[in-house]
Amino acid sequence: MRYFYIIMILILLCGTLSAGEQLQQAPDFELTDAEGNTVRLSEVNDKLVLIDFWASWCTPCKKALPHLSRFQEDYAEDLVVLAINIDKPRQKEKAKAFLKSNDYAFTGLFDPEQVTMNLFNVVNPPRTILITPGMNIVYTHDGYKRGDEVEIEEQIQHFIAMGKEVKSSSAASVSEGNFFIGGINKMTYIYRTVEDSLHHYIDNDFSFAATYNKFRFGMTFKAEFPEYNKFAPDENLSSANIYHEWVERFGEYNGENIYLRAGNYETVFGSGMVIHAYDNTDMNEDERLEGVQLRLNYENYAIQGIYGSLPNEVSPEKDDIVVGADFSAHIIKPVTIGGSALSYRSYINGEDYEYNQRDVFDGRMLFTAGILELSTEYAWSTKYRDITETLDGSALYGNLNIYLGKFRITAAYKDYENFNARLAELPTVNHCEEPVAEYGAWSEPGYDEEGLQGILSWTPDEKTELELNYSEGWAENGEVDQSDFFGSLKHNFDNWSLNLEYTQMERMDYSEVEYRWDKKMTPHIEADLLINGKPALVKLEWNKQQYDSYGSEHGYFEPLAQADYGFYKNYSFSVQTSLHYNDDEKIIKAESKIGFEIFAPIWEHTDIRLFAGSEKGGKVCRNGVCNYQAPFDGIRLQVTTRF
């Protein structure tokens, strides 16, 4: 019980800090743009800076980008807009091509390690932050709904008008010695209506970081009463399993050309094929390393070195060890090359050896010249003292973009063989982001997989966008095949916008007996508009899946409808309902789900999200933000406080 009191004290402390008059100080950071150029916040902060966090899978994020581009054009003398993409490494090329196709005026930056996302306490994208000269945060906005751009622009105009007065007052508000503390507290109460569940759960994440000049120290405390894994079966839950731990401890130095961090950290080499250690709270995946990370950044080259450990998957009391180095360099203007080497020691408890070792080497190149953009990456690995028969593996990935006026043509290729690894994240080279098979060995993308993808994008004007995306994947021995199609048409009218999408994926697995074939089809229509000056969104989706089970074809339908409405200031309400019924049943026998969510900013730096009902899970975009949810029935209340 004493831990409950500790959490309540922390929450009250956060609220007290948030209610104060002192402005929040923005942490400095350094990221690269699409051409590999380095951009540092403090070096562009002689003007107002508008930062926006977005992801290519986040629909509200992409709707906000044209407005950010217009802000950059209209207020260029006084404002710098930085749009930070937080996609995973394997989606970086897709995000880069999207920005270039639309020719946005703002500066696009990329943070596949999501370092800045943690620095600015971003829970779900999009999140918009306005920073004055003097590095003070004066305005934040979470999510994007139609009409939010008006409020954001009013804030930009307000602080531009204040001019030198803002700069002098900001400088005065910074505490002496450039020392400041910031953080976030997320408390969630969950009541599950599942019959065999424990029903009541409370979990709390409290993170804070103290910054002094170029030094930063931080910790995260997590407590669960009892421990709740939203993806675990109910029979694995126990009321006796009380969990509390400092899950993150770190210290870092962020100098002009050097970055050093000790403690927990995320890291990525290249596209993530060699290593991508990350923390995904939506999916309950924490694959961060604990150790030391060093980066050296100079004008034409960058070097990264890592040494770290993480708990073994089978025996968490044992540690796996990772040692690696990565470099990238601009040889001549259109060419960037890079390479990496990594050694991974994993506990296996084999008959002859307790540990195995996997060594990986990687080379990559980026060529950009005019209308052409080509990136390639090849990695090969060798295992020692392994308990399996296959010891050597390889992975090849290539992506080509050709920009022809309003058209973009993309071609991508993958070829993976025996390259499965815990921390490797291979590009899927398809829209659905799935491997070629759902079951068996081929459900691991690096086992034996080859494929091609082609994308045609047309943006005739700033209001219209058309995309056609098709891919094929297969195994070298012909055991499995996959085809994937995605088409979308988006158009912005004067007072509303329309988004039409269609997704179809089909897979054949000759190695399986029970499930040899499956096919998924999803038409999607979405419109957002203003009703009485308030943002509203309507979405309709029809999911249909067919599959073969022991030679007999079966299928089911999942229609879904959603409506969002902003009813007071930044308050908003969302309702989503879905059905599930087999193709041999009538719709009146369908299993139904309906869920309601209310978002309310109750204080300046505190907001709540209250969900009640049931939902099927997956990617959920509502009340202006997107995240991934597990299937859920019950009540979920989340209180988020930033300070």
N, C-alpha and C positions, 0 to 999 in steps of 0.2 A: 504493500500500500504506500510505503514511503516514496516509491518511484512515481506514483500518481501525483503526489503532492509536489515533487520536484518538477514534473511537467507543467502543472498548473502555474507554479511560480514562474517558470520560463515563459509561458504564454502571456502572463500578466506583465512581465518585464518587457517582452516584445511590444505589447500594446502601449506601454509607457514610453518606450523609446520612439515608437512610430508617431506618437501624438506630439512629440516635441517640435519646436520651431526650427531647429537646426537642419539645414539641407543635407541630403545624402551626398557623399563624395563618390564619384565614379572611379572605379579601378581602371588602371591603364592596361592595355593589351596590345598585341601585335599579331596580325593575320595577313594572309596573302590573297591577292585578287586572282582573276582567271588567267592572267598572264604570268603569274608567279611573283609579281611585285609586292613588296612588303608595305603595309599600311599600319601605322601606330597611332592610337587615339590621341595621345598628347601632342603629336606633331601636326594634327589637323584641327586642334581645338582652339585655334585663334578665332574661329567662328562658332556659331551654334552647331551642334552635332545631333542629328536625329538617327538613332540606331533602331533597326527593326530586325527581329529574329524570325526567320521563315524556313519552311521545309517544302520540298517539291510534292510531298504526299498530302500537304495541308491545304485544302481548298480555300478557306478564308485567307490564308497567307497570300496566295497567288492573286486573290481579288484585290488585296491592298496594294500590291506592287505598282500598278499604273499610277496610283495617286502619289506614291512616294517619288516616282520619276517626275511627276509634274511639280512637286514641291522643290525638287532639285533644280528644275529649269526656271521656275518662277522666282526663287529666292537664292539664286546662285551666289550673289555677292555676300550674303550673310549666313548661309546654311550649307552644311555638308551632310549628305544622307549616306549612311552606311547600311546596306542590307546584308545581314550575316546569315548565310545558309548553314543549317545545322544537320543536313542529311548525313547518313552514313557514308563512309569512303566510297563504297561501290556505286553510290548514286550521285557522286560528285560530277561526273561527266554529263549526266542528264541535266543537273541543275545549271551547270555552266552553259550548255547549249540552249536551255530555255531562256536564260538572261540575254544571251547574245542574239537570239532570234527576235526577241522583242525590243532590242536596242534601247534599253532603259538608260536614263541619264544618270542615275545614282551609281555609286561605287559598290560593286558586289564583292563581298568577302566570303571566305569559306573556312568553316570550323568543324571538320569531321570528328574531332575529339570532343567537341561541345564544351571546351574550356570556358569560353565567354558566356555560354548559357548558364553555367554554374556561378560565374562571377557576378552576373546580374540577376540571379535568383529567378530564372525563367522556369516555370512549371510546365506549361504547354504553349506551343507557338500558336499564333503570333504574339509577340510582346514588343511594344514600341516605347522608346525611352528618349527624352530630350535632355541634352547636356549643354550647359552654358560654358562660355570661356571661363576658365577657372576650375573646370572639371567637376561641377556640381550637377546633380540630377534634380531637375525642377518639375518634371512631368513624366508620368508613366501611363501606359494604356495597354490593357490585356485584351486579346482577341480582336477580331474585325467583323463588324456588321455594317451593312450599307448605311451610309451617313456618318460613320465614325470619322471619316476623313475631314469633315467640317470641323469637328471639335479639335482634331490634331492641328489643322491649319490655323485655327484661332489661337492656339497656344504658341505656334511658331511666330505668328504676327505679333502677339503680345510681347514676347521676349526680344524680338527684333526691335520693336518700338522702344523698349527700355534701354537698349544699346549699352552705353558705357556704365549706366547705373547698375545693370545686372552684373557686369563684370566686377565692379568694385564691391558690391554687396556680397557676391559669391566669394570673392577673395577673403572678405572679412569673416565669412561663416566657417571657413576651414579651420579646424582646431589647430592649436599651436603644435609645431613639430610635425605637421602633416600626418598625424596619427588619427585613424578613425576605425570604427567597427561597424560591420554590416552583416546581415544574415537573414535567415528565413526560418519560420516554424510552420510545419504542416501537421495539423491534428485531424485524424479521421475517426469518426464513430461509425461502426457498421452493425446493422442488424440484419441477419440473414434469415429468410423464412424457410429455407430448406429444412426438411423434417429432421434429418440426422445431423444437422450442424450444431455448433455450440451457441448459435444465435447472436450473442453479443461480443463485439470486438472493439478494442480501442488501440490505435497505434499513433505514434507521434515521432516526427523527424525534426530535430532541432539542429540547425547548422549556423555557424558563425565564423567570421574571418576578421582578423585584425591586421590592418595595413599600416606600415610605417615606411615612408619613402618608397624604396623599391623592394622592401621585404613584406611578406605576407604569411600569416599563420592562421590555420583554421582547424575546426573539429566538427564532427557530426555525431549526435547522439540519437540512437534509434531505440524505441521501446514499443513492445506489443503485449497486450493483455487480453487473451493469450496470443501467441504467435499465429499470424494468419497469412497463409499463402493462397492467394485468390485462384491459383491454377491447380492446387492440390486437391485430391479426393477428400470428401468429408471424413472418411474413416481414419485419415491420417492426422486429424486435428485432435488436440488434447487440451482440456482446460488447465492442466498442470504445467503446460509448456509456456511459461512466462519468459519473454525474451527482452533483454536490454543490453546494449553494448555501444561503445564508441566505435562506430563503423568507419570513421574517417578521421585521420590525423595527418596533417601535412604542414610543411614549411617550404617556402619558395622564395627565390630571388629572381626578379625580372629586370635585368639591366638592359643597356642599349643593344648589345650584341650577344648577350648570354642569358640563358634561362636555366635555373637549377631548382629541382623540386625533390624533396625527400618525403616519403609517406605513401599514401594512396595516390594513384594517378592513372589516367587514361592515355593510351598511345596508339598510333597507327603508322605503319610504313606503307608508302605508296597508296594503292587502291584498297589496302587491307588484306590482300592475298597472303602476305607473309605473317602479319599480326595486326589485329585490331582488338585491343583490350578496352572495354567500355563498361558503363553502368547504365542499364535500361530499367528504370523503375516501373514503367508501364508493364513490362513483361517479367518482372521479378528476376532479372538477370544482372548479376554483378560480377563481371569478369575483369575488374581492375587489378592492376599489379600493385604490390607493396614493396617499395624499394627506392631506387634513385633514378632520376631522369635528368639528362643534360642536353641542352640545345645550344648550338652556336649559329647565329644568323649574321651573314654578311651580304654585301650588295649582290654578289653573283653566285653565292653558294651557301648551303646550310648543312649542318651535321647534327645528328641526334644519336645519343647513346643511352641504353637502358640496362638496368639490372634490377630484377624484381622476382617476387614469388607470389603464388596464389594457391589456395587449398586444392588438393587433388579431388577430382570429381567423384571417385569411388571411395576414397579414404580421406575425408576432410582433415583428419588429424595430421596427415602428411602434406608437405609442401612440394609443388612443382616449381622449378627454377627456370627463369628466362633471362638470357643475356643476348644483346643485339646492338647493332649499329646501322645507321642509315645516312645517306648523303644525297644531295641533289645540287646540280650546278648548271648555270647558263654558260654554255660554251661559246656560241654565237647567238645573235639576237633571236632567231626563230626557233632555236633548239634548246631544250632543257633535258638533261639526262639525270638518272639517279640509280642508286643501287643499295642493296642492304644485305646483311648477313645476320643470321639468328640461330641460336642454339637453345633448344627446349628440352629440359630433363624432366621426365614424368615418372611418378611412382606407379608400378604395375603389379608388384608382388608376384612375379613369375616364379616358376620352379627353379630356374637357374640364376635369375637376376631380379633384383628388387626394383631397378630403375631402367628405363630405356632413354635414348637420346635421339633427338631429331634435329638435324642441321639443315637450314634453308638458306639459299642464295637467290638473289633477285636482281634483275636489271630492267630498267624502264626508260622510255623516251617520250617526250612531247614535242611535236613539231607544229608550229603555228605560223602561217604565212598567208595574208590576205583572206581569201574565201575558204582556205583549207586548214583543217585542224585534225591532227592525227596523234593518237596516243597508243602506245603498246607497252605491255609488261609481260615478262616471262620469269617464272620461278621454278626451281627444282629443289628437291629435298631428298635426304638419305636418313634412314633410321638405323640405329645400332642397338643390338641386344633386344630386338623386338620379339614379341611372342607370336606375331603373325608371319606369314610367308612373304608378303610383299614388303619390300624395304625402300624402294625408290619411287618417287613421284614427281609430277610436273604439272604446271599450270600456265596456260597462255591466254592472254586477254588483249583484245585490240578494239579501238573505237575510232571511227572516222566521221567527221562532220564537214559537210560542204554547204556553204552559205551562198545562195544565188538570189540576191535581192530579197523578195518577200518569202522565199522558199528556203527550207533547211532539209537536207537529206542526211540521214544518219545510218551508218552500217556498223554493226558490232559482231565480234566473233569470240567464242570461248572454246577451249579444249583442255579438260582437266582429267588427270589420271592418277589415282591413288594419292590424292592430295588432301585428304580429310585431316583436319587438325582442329583442336579445341579453339584456338584463338585466331584461326584463319577465317576470313569472311570473303568468299569468292563472289564476284559479280555474277548475277543470275542470267543476264542478257535476255530478259523478257519482262513484259509489263507486270505480270502477276507476282514477280519476285519469288518464284517457287522453283524447286529442282524438278528434274524431268519425271520423277515418280513420287507417289505419295507414301508407298510402303516399301519395305525391303532395303537392300543395299543402295539402290539408286535414289532413295530419299535423302542420302547424303550427297550434296552437289559435287564433291571432289572425287567421288569413287570412280566414276567413268562417265564423263559427260562432254558432249560437243554440241555446238549450236550456232545459229546465225540470227541476226535481228536487223530489220529494216524499218526506218521511221521517215515519214514524209510530213513536214510541218509547213503550214501556210498561214501567214499573218498579213493579210492585205492592208489592214489598217489597225489602229490602236483599239478598235472595238471588236474585232473578229479574230478568231483563232481556230484553225482546223488541224487535226492530227490523225494520221493513220499509222498504226504500229502493228507489225506482224513479226513473229519469231517462230523458229523451229528448233527443237532440241532432241538429241538422240544419244544413245550409247553406242560405242564403237562396235560392239558385237551384235547390235541390232535387237537387243532384248527389250528396249523401251523407246518410246517416241512421245514427243509432246509438241503441240501447236498452240500458239497464243495470239489472239487478236484483240486490239483495243482501238476504238475510234471515238473521237470527241469533236464536238462543235460548240464553241462558246461565242456569244455575242452580247455586247453591252448596248442596250437601247438607252434612250434619254433618261428614263426614270426607273428602269429595271434591267435585269440581266437574265439570260437563259443559258443553261449548260446541259447539253445532251451527250450522253456517253453510252457506249456498248462494249462489254467485255466478254470474251469467249475463250475458254481454255479446254483443251481436250488432251487426254493422256492414255497411252496404251502400254501395258506392262505384261509382257508375255511370260515373265518369270513367276508371276503370281497365279494362284489358283482361285482364290476367293474374289479378289478385285483385279480384274484384268483391264478394265476400261472405265474411265469416268469423264464426264463433260459438264462444264459449268458455264451458264449463260446469264449475264446480268445487264439488262437495259436500265438506264438511270436518267432521270430528268430532275433538274433543280432550277428554281427561280428565286431570286431575291429582289425585293422592292421595298418601297416606303408606303406605309399605311398611316394616314394622319400624321405624317412626319416621323413615324417610328419605324425602325427596320423590321422587316419580316422575311422569312425564308420558308419555302415549301419544297420538299424533296419526296420523290416517288421512286421506288426501286423494286425490281421484280427478279428475284434470284430463282433460277431453275437448275437443278442438278440431276443428271442421269448417270447410272453406273451399272456395271455388270457384276453379279454375284453368283458364282458357280454356274455361269452360262445363262443366267436369267436376268433380263434387264429390269431395273427398278429406277425410281426417281422420286423427287419431292420438289415442292415449291415453297418459296419464302418471300412473299410480298412484304414490302416495308413502306411506311409513310411517316414523314416527320414534318413538324411545323415549329418554327421559332418566332418569337416576337419580343421586341424590346419595348417595355411598357413605362419605364420611369428612369430618367437619366441613363445610367449604364446598367440598370437592372434588366434582366431578360429571363424569358421563360421558354422551355422547350418540351415538346411532347413527341414521343416516338412510339409507334406501334408496329408489330410484325406478326405474321402468321406462319405456321409450318404445318404442311399436310402432304401426304404421299399422293402420287399421281393416280392411284386407284381409289382415293377417298374423295368425298365431297368436301367443299370448303367449309360447310357448317360443322365438320368434325375437326377442324384445324386447331392446333395448339396455338394459343394467342399469348402475346406478351405486350405489355404497355408500360412505359416509363415516363416520369416527369422529372425535369430538373429546373431548379431556380438558381440563377446566379445573382448575387447581390454584393456590391462593395459597401460594407457596413461602416468602415472607417477609411481614412485616406490611404493607408497601406495594408488594410485587412479586407479580405473578401471571403464569402462563403459560397459553397456549391452544395445544394441539397437535392439528392436523387431519391425517388421513391417509385417502386414498381419492379419491373423485370425487363431485362434486355438480353439479346442473343450474343452480344460481344462483337469483337473485331474492331476495325477502325471506326471511331465515332467522332463526328464533327457536329457540335451543337453549341449554342450560345457563343459563337464566334471563335472557338478554339477546337483543336483536334488532339486526340490521344487514342491509345489502344486499351480496350476494356476486355476483361474476361466475362463469360456469361454470369449473370447476377440476378438474384431475386431478393428484394428486401429494401432497406433504407441505408443510404450512405450520406453522411454529412462530413464535409471537409472544410476546415477553417484554415486559411493561409494568411500568415502575417509576415510582412517584410519590414526590415528595419535597417 
